[in-house]
Amino acid sequence: MTEETSQKTTRTTCPYCGVGCGVLATRHEDGTVTVAGDPEHPSNFGRLCSKGSALGETLSLDDRLLYPEVSGKRSDWESALDLVAYRFTQAIRENGPDSVAFYVSGQILTEDYYVANKLMKGFIGSANIDTNSRLCMASSVAGHRRAFGADTVPGTYEDLELADLVVLVGSNLAWCHPVLFQRLEAAKAANPAMRVVVVDPRRTATCSIADLHLALKPDSDVALFNGLLAFLAEAAALDRNYINRFTEGFDKAVEAAGPCAIGEIAEKTGLSRQDIALFYKMVARTEKTVTVYSQGVNQSVVGTDKVNAIINTHLATGRIGRPGMGPFSVTGQPNAMGGREVGGLANMLAGHMALEDPHHRQLVREFWKSPVVADKQGLKAVELFQAVRSGRIKALWIMATSPVDSLPDADGVAEALRACPFVVVSDVTRSADTVPYADVLLPAAAWGEKDGTVTNSERRISRQRRFLDLPRDVRPDWWQMAEVARKMGHGEAFAYQTPAAIFREHAALSGYRNGGTRDFDIGAYGDASDTTYDTFPPFQWPQAVDGSAAETRFFAEGGFFTEGRKGRFVPVACQPPRKRERAYPFVLNTGRVRDQWHTMTRTGKTPRLTSHIAEPFAEIHPRDAARLDIQPADLMRVKSPFGSVDVRALITERVREGEVYVPMHWTDRFASCARIDAVVAPDTDPHSGQPGLKFTPVAVSKLKMAWFGFAVLRSRPAHIPADYWAIAPIEGGYRLEFAGRTEADFKEIASSLGASGDDFLRIEDVTAGWSRQAWWEKDILQGAFFFSLTSVEVSRQWACGLLAGEPLPKDQRTRILAGRAPADRPDPGAIVCSCFQIGCNQIAEAASAGADSVGAVGERLGAGTNCGSCRSEIQTLLDEFAKESLHDSDIAQAG
């Protein structure tokens, strides 16, 4: 199959998570774009998740940055980049190279990353370039380098399908890497002997396929895996041949782990002795074991030790680098791996070379012909913004990320940006929360307009191909940086005309004087023509010039990249539990939801994706909620010494008692006070610099409101007169949840939100304290409001369909104010399947009619048969319905 499957279809790569799915983007004559999975891409074989399936719905220009701006006024590229070059040069001249910094992103392409790293480390001479990938997988990088001597992911996705035991640690694969989950789900269905263990404090959607769920205490992973190492040693389940031939440090690691005292491990982890023993026996008896880990491991102040505790168990059993076995870090972003390859982290060099190694620095300097190469690591993300805040950084360039939302102590980051003398922001959207802090705004190319490469979690490099024209004055990130480099006097080294030229240089550097001494090697593509680059099929590295080691795993027969070429066991000790102050007795955990991505600048555009979860929330255990007098759907505040959020309460046993879970996605564009990283403490792992986003001591309280409201509106209001609000797009307009602390005039609130004119309808009960209002223009419904002194009892899904429905005759308009679907249109309930808009009530009805499996529900309703992202949630619902049915049956029999 060629790059173009038809005149208007382009083969490219999804811009979301680290799975790296191939997609087919078809541009139609009317300008719309539809997206389908690429059946020939080896990462997804045609599968897509809900986010990928909806990509075509997110390509609007309504919020785009379309031309450069300086001090809030429209400018041109020449003037804007002249200013950037001048201010960076001035800061370097007056304060040294470490007074400037870049903060980049796993959203940019490898070619962009390469130019940024080359400019900062090789020509400015500082390593002050870090990335939001520091928040994602830096602890994996540090753990890999300690154990393997390089940041090497040993295995491939296929290993998850070939394994007999898959251990998922801190990885909600079903929601965060849905296509990998679908591959695992299919493999488990095909192999009845396969077992899946989920290690996670929360009972996530991934547990729908778990044979064992270990709901351990936060940050107790080291105790669990040290205990496993000790058990393997005591049970003689080691591969002594592998240990002796290919590794070093085993005895010290076992000594640090201590004896396998199940009772002590149970106390440290909060798990039952029986579950721990079962888990250990499963691992000991199963050669084909893969341990997949993600943010629950990495985003911790002991994340690197967690990584090495896991790797130690695989080195001890020799279960690494062979089909169906190995430790496997799955990355969160589409190009976190590509950024690692080019040295996009402050403590790395290009080509997986080590910044601290003089030989590597000399190789890079020779190849770049640069005046200098930074000889000490730069500031990592959290400390970088602390340096901005203290005044050490005089000029900062932020690309494709919003640190005022995603970094811990996010309000402190905002304060830092306000104080910084010169801030450049390259982004695609005007709605990014970094925009108000920018002295210079640069409009960057978005997905569909970019051309370059990304690398997924299994070391597979794929092309992102452009299928849309660059709108107005938009330019790629690599071009922006190359132009600034030219204006700073480095034009010869940055004379790139195409991303293909950058990729060739990147590939050639990876093979430069390599000879198998470094893991990352794509030297075979160092002289790839533009045509070859344009038609690249997805490929895994290494790909050396001599053609060796193509499409391979690592370390089955040793060959590590340490000084002695042996894998290192790293002794790790279990740290005592972090203290919680009396004022902050809960532990906050943060993460993702199924249908949203990062700060929703893309996914928040489409009603299909916001229909699943439209409002920020906090999961809290029923016993905790009862103690705090929090009822289902109450508003609650989560507070730390750094900040607070106001969110909707979701009372569930999915979280452990004493813990709360809040998603990371909502920003000031979508909610009044829901930037959860403003609450998160800026504590970091001492080895990786990665912040502990999964553990912050917090206080939780009920928010008392005087009134509550729900509305559907044709237009987004410029101002929302409420103390709490959350807004999301729906077909034809927006849905709005809002509430206030003091008494209010409901008619006045509706008026301030746009209600006007004579075509207005209102019913209310002043004594009961409720009011319902709606207004029309030319018989077209413009908005409907539902107010109450308590939680608003309205069928949300039905109400959200009002704006997209057919106009009602005037004599039937009062039906709208009823607040519920008419008898001939049953309420679907909360949406579970985004693709077909199937709700939980519909699934319950199908289950009561005999649809007792996910497949049966799919046959009856279609739910779960398109992208498949909701299949785990459907299974969870079916399990709950079955329990309720059994409970009702028991009561009936007892009666």
Secondary structure, DSSP 8 states (H G I E B T S, - for coil): --SEEETTEEEEE-SSSTT--EEEEEE-TTS-EEEEE-TT-TTTTT---HHHHTGGGG---TTB--S-EETTEE--HHHHHHHHHHHHHHHHHHH-GGGEEEEE-TTS-HHHHHHHHIIIIIII----EEEGGGGTTHHHHHHHHHHHSS------THHHHH-SEEEEES--HHHHSHHHHHHHHHHHHH-TT-EEEEE-SS--GGGGG-SEEE---TT-HHHHHHHHHHHHHHTT---HHHHHHHEE-HHHHHHHH----HHHHHHHH---HHHHHHHHHHHHH-SSEEEEE-HHHHSSTTHHHHHHHHHHHHHHHT-SSSTT-EEEE--SSTTHHHHHHTT-STTB-GGG-BTT-HHHHHHHHHHHT-S----S----HHHHHHHHHHT---EEEEES--HHHHSSSHHHHHHHHHH-SEEEEEESBTTSTTGGG-SEEEEB--TTT--EEEE-TTSEEEEE---S---TT-B-HHHHHHHHHIIIIIGGGG---SHHHHHHHHHHHHHTT-TTSSS---GGGTT--HHHHHT---EES---TT--S-S--S-TT---SSTTS-EE-------------TT--EEEEEE--TT--TTSTTGGG-HHHHTT--S-EEEE-HHHHHHTT--TT-EEEEE-SS-EEEEEEEE-TTS-TTEEEEES---TTTBSS--GGGTS---B-TTT--B-TT-EEEEEEE---SEEEEEEESS--S---SSEEEEEEETTEEEEEEEESS---HHHHHHHTT--SS-EEEEEETTTTEEEEEEEETTEEEEEEEEESS-----HHHHHTTTTS----GGGGGGGGG-S--TTS----SEEETTTTEEHHHHHHHHHTT--SHHHHHHHH-TTSSS-TTHHHHHHHHHHHHHHHHHHHHHHHH-
